[in-house]
Amino acid sequence: MDKYIKKAGILIEALPYIQKLAGKTVVIKYGGNAMINDTLKEKVMQDITLLKYVGVNPIVVHGGGPDISNALTVHGIESKFVDGLRVTDKATMEVAQMVLVGKTNKEIVSALNTISGNAVGISGIDGKLIECEKLELKTDKGISDMGYVGKITKINTHSLLMLANDRYIPVVAPIGVGTDGQSYNVNADTVAGAIAAALKAEKLMLLTDVAGIKESVDSDEIIYEASQKRIFEMIEKGEINGGMIPKVLSCIEAIDAGVNRVHIIDGRIPHCLLLEIFTDTGIGTMITA
């Protein structure tokens, strides 16, 4: 009997969080090892589906870096990165769009629908969801030509709201579109932050392959809550670098636009979304204003 009482206690612990989030939007950036490991993938799909069934409106934005890299290798195209962003020439853009929209997106939709998640896959091209212009990346060496990497100029939320406010879970591939119809590869963390900001979502959650933001480069201690000011200080000192920079910048943009809480959590932990949302302690790093 004790184990059943313990289960009931877990449900009761989740009750105030369920009540607070009912009818609210939670944007989830799905990426990292949780997309590769089949066991973790299954747990994430269960978490997202459960959120929908308890009255939360999850919107999923996925990455696909490993899939793109593998496809580029098959096509004999070298992968290049600057500050954690993939340099995207015309050939790379064609492969990225093919993989993200045609393969990765549909695999996630299928996995959710297998457990009655009622997912619908879209890209930033559909309904001009993600409008872009060419990104000019400033580095220590000047302006880097990133090719067909997009800078988001506008998020058109109509299609997302129609789906999310109904019984569907939107799954977004991070491909944007320019005014001339040109497709652009956009960092998935940036897309998730921009969508969360446009919708003024209750939460933005970024699944990563790290436990959270570390106290310093050489430390294993995780910062469980950080202000925007501290994040900027850590970037300036080089304590946050590489691929973590676009993650935390998208977090800060989302908070500036009205998102209440942003969480960077470890996608390698089974049921990481439920642990962060529905428990008193939570996991990972929460970024606040």
N, C-alpha and C positions, 0 to 999 in steps of 0.2 A: 504493500500500500504506500510506503514512504516514497518510492520512486514516482508514483503517480501524483502524489501530493507535491513533489518537487517540480514535476512538469507543469502542474497547475500554477505554482508560484512563478515560474518563468513566464507563463502567459499573462499573469496579473502584473508582473513587472513591465511587460510590453504595453499594457492597456493605456496608460497616459500618453505614450508616444503615438499609438495608433489614433487616439482621439485628437491629438494635436495635428497630425498629418492628414487626417481624413479630408479628401477633396483637394489637397495641396499637390503641387507639382514637384517632383524630385528628378533632377537630370543626372544620369549616371554615365560617366565615361568608362567604357568597357575596353580594357586592353591588357597588355602584359601577359604573364604566365597563365592568367585565368582564361585566356583565349586559346591556349595551346594544350594545357593539361585537361584531358577529358573529364576527370573527376571534378576538378574545380569548375570547369565549364558547366557541368550539370548543376552544381550547387548554386552558381550565380543565376542560372536560368530559373531555378526554383525560387530563389530570393526575389527576383524581379516579378515573377508571376504571383507570388504571395502578396507583394506590395499592392499589386493591382486588385487582388481579391479582397483586401482589407480596406479598400477605399482610397488608396494613394494613387496618383497619376504618374507612373514612371515613364521617362523618355530616355531611350538608350542612344548614346553616340559611341560608335565603335572605332577603334584604330584598325590596324592590319599590317603593321610594319614587317613582321616576319613573313607573312604571306607575300607581300610585295617584294621583299628581298629575295625570297625563293624563286618567284616568277622571273625577276630580273636576271638571276643567275642562269635560269633555264634559257632565257633569251640572249645570254651573253652580254648583259648590260651591267656595268659597274655601279655599285651604290656609293653615293657621296653625301656627306652630311656637313652642315655648318651650324654650330650652336644648337645641335639636336634636331635640326630641320633637314629633311631630305632635299637635296638639289634635284630638280625635276625638269629635265629636258623633254623634248617632244616625245621621244620613244618611251621614256620613263613615265610620262603622263598617261600615255595610252595603256601601258601595263597597269599602272596604279588604278586607273578608272575601271579597267576590266576586272581587276582583282577585288577592289573594295565594293563595287556595286554588284558585280555579277557573281562573285564567289562568297566573300566574307559576310556581306550583308544577308544574303539568302540563307547561309548556314545558320546564322543567329536567329533569323526569323523562323526557320524550320525547327530549331531546337526549342524555341519558346512555344510554337504552335503544337509541338508534340505533347506538351504538358498543359495544353489548353490555355496558353498565354494570350491568344488572339493578337499576335504581332503583325505589323504591316511595315515592310521595308521601303524606305525612300532615300533618295540622295539629295544633296543640296541643289541639284539641278531641277528637281521636280518642284513645280510651282514657284521657281526661283527662290527656294527656301533660303539658300545662302548666296547672296550677291557678293562678288569679289572684284578686286582689281589686283594687278601684279604687285607682289610684295617686294619692297626694296629694303633689304636687311642691312642695317648698319653694324659693322664689326670694328675691331681695333685696326683692321687693315683698310677700312673704308667701306664702300657699298659693295656687297656681294650679290652677283647675279644668280638668283635662285631658280631661274627658269620659270616654269609654270606653277609657282607656289603662290597661293592667293592670300591677300589681305582682305578680311571681311569688311564690307562697307554697310551691309544691311542684312538683317534676319527678318524674313517674312513669315510670321508665326501662324498664319491662318490655317494652313493644312495640319500643322502640329496640334493646334487647339481642337480642331474638328475630331481628330483621331483620339487624342488623349482624354478629352472630355466625354468621349463615348466609351465603348468597351475595349478599345484597342490600345496596344503598346507600340508607339512609333519607334522604329529602329533606323537611325540616320547614318548613312555613309558620308564621310567628310570630304565630299567633292563639291566645290562651289562653281559658280558660273559668272562670267563677265558680261558686260552690256552687249558685247559683240557675239555672245554665245560660246566663247572659249571656256573650256573646262579648266579648273585649277585644283591642284592638290592643296588641301588645307590641314594644318596640324589638328588632330582630333581633340586634344586638350583645349585648344583655342576655340574650336567649334562648340564643344560642350559648354565652355564658359560664356560664349556669346549667346547661345540658345538659352541658357539659364538666366542670363542678364535680360534678354528680350522678354522672357516670360515672367521675370521677377519671381523665380522659383523659390520654394521654401529652402531647398538644399541642392547643392551641387556636390557630387561624389565622384572622385577620381580613383579608379582602381589602378594600382601600380605594382611593381615588383620589389618595392621597399616597404619597410614597416611604417614609414612616415618621414618627416623632415628631421634630420639628425642635428644635435646641438652644434656639431662642427664636422668637418671632413673626416677627422681622425676619431671621432666619438661614435660609440654604439648607442648612446642615450637618445631617445626620441623626444622631440618637443610635442607635447600633447595639445597645446594651444598656443597660437602665435598671432600677434597683431600684424597689420600691414606694415607698420613702421619697422618691426623687427625683420620681416621678410626682406624689405629693401636693404636694410643694413647688412644682412647675410649675403645678399647678391653682390653688394659692393665689396665685401671682404673676400668674395670667392668661396664662401662656405656653401652657397647654393650655386651649382654650375651645370653645364651640359644640358641634357634633356629635361632636367628638373626646372630649368628657368621658364620655358613656355608653360609648364604646368602651373607654377605659382603665380605667374603673371595673369593667366586666364582666371585663376582664383580671385585675384585682387580686382580685376575688371568686373567680375561678376558681383562681388561685394559692393563695389562702387555703384553698380547699377541697381542695387536693391535686393540681391540674394542674401538671405539671412545668415546662412552658415555654409561654409565650404569645407569638405573633408578630403584629405589625401589618405587613403587606406590601403592596406596590404591585401592585394587580390589573391595572394597565395594561401590565405587562411580560408578554410571552408566556411561558407555562409557569412562572409565578411560584411555584407550589406546589412543583414539582420543584426549582427553583433554591434555594428556601429549605430544603427538607427533605433533599435528597440531594447537596448540595455542601458543601465545607469552609468556604467564605466566607459563603454565605447572603446574603439581602437584607433590607431593612426593619429594624424595631426589635424586639428580643426583650426582654420584660419578665420579670424574675425576682424571687424573694422577697428 
